[in-house]
Amino acid sequence: MTGRIIGTGSFLAKTRVTNDDLSKIMDTSDEWIYSRTGIKERPIAKEETTTYLATMAAKAALADAKVTPEELDLIIVATVTNDFVTPACACAVQAELGAMQAQAFDINAACAGFMYSLHTVYAYMQAGLAKRALIIGAETLSRIMDWTDRSTCVLFGDGAGAVVVEASETGILACDQGADGVRGKNLTCMNRTNNNPLVQTDTRLQYVKMDGQAVFKFAVSEVPGSIKKILEETNTKPEDVKYYLLHQANLRILQIVAKHLGISMDRFPTTMDHTGNISAASIPILLDEVCKKGMLNRGDKIVLSGFGGGFTWGSCLMEW
Ligand code: ACO
């Protein structure tokens, strides 16, 4: 037994902020941002919370899958920007949906969070522990950016993507995931104020801090190997895969991965021009856009792959 995606949905924060908008509030330009990243604009949340974005994406995925909330037995939200320390975002979404038969928990694996969640659902379904699961990637990253650090804050956006996975004979064929906590120190967010009156808290540590070049090197060194591993395991040639749906961090990273695999960029659809990097939400948002454009047919093989803070990474080969 494995799991098959039977519905997708997404929901972006309403306010769109272009590179030109950013250049009015910081020393940057459309030329600098677009040429280095492929990003033109990003959705930024004002009133919207992570729970709200997650719930809206979940409702769209459930409608697409024709599954009712009561039929779900598992909800996982991948996020690093839950509205609360506790309860988990998955529990808040469960309450909003009225999915009271579902177990619910969050996974924090940053930009690889959706892949870690998919792998977890795969394992639950292989073990016969879940029949219908909802996976949501949801982020309001604008809340944890250092808006005085132009090299980081221009990269990210806010939104959510969701999929419904059903236990099935076909679907997910192979998964790979990994972590490297040593190199992970290059991308951090120490976003937890210490409330202990005996301890002085350094508030400068509360926002995202990133060594961009270290992240870049990590991504281009780990992602091709992770994808090749699942292709070799399943005797699949890179050209047998219709689309490679990768985390939308940076166009140049995707170009290097495509080169390593010997595959043309036509097979790497993107959303980053209008979404920026929405961490755990980027892959399900991309998948939803690809589905809504009618680009996938039953039986197509696709690879999903995510990488990010931790450092963490994960890849999955599936038959649509
Ligand atoms: N606008 C204008 N100039 C800028 C900006 C900006 N927004 N940001 C930095 N600069 C300047 C720097 O100050 C520096 O100026 P200097 O040479 O006078 O000192 C110059 O541009 C070059 O800065 P670098 O940091 O060396 O720029 P680089 O070419 O490495 O590009 C970038 C930075 C785009 C972040 C790149 O390192 C990258 O793509 N890294 C991947 C990281 C990533 O995608 N992270 C996403 C989050 S993690 C994840 O999702 C996996």
Residues whose N, C-alpha, C, O or C-beta is under 5 A from the ligand:
A	BS01	ACO	D27 T28 S29 W32 R36 C111 R150 S151 V154 G212 Q213 V215 F216 A249 N250 N277 F307 G308
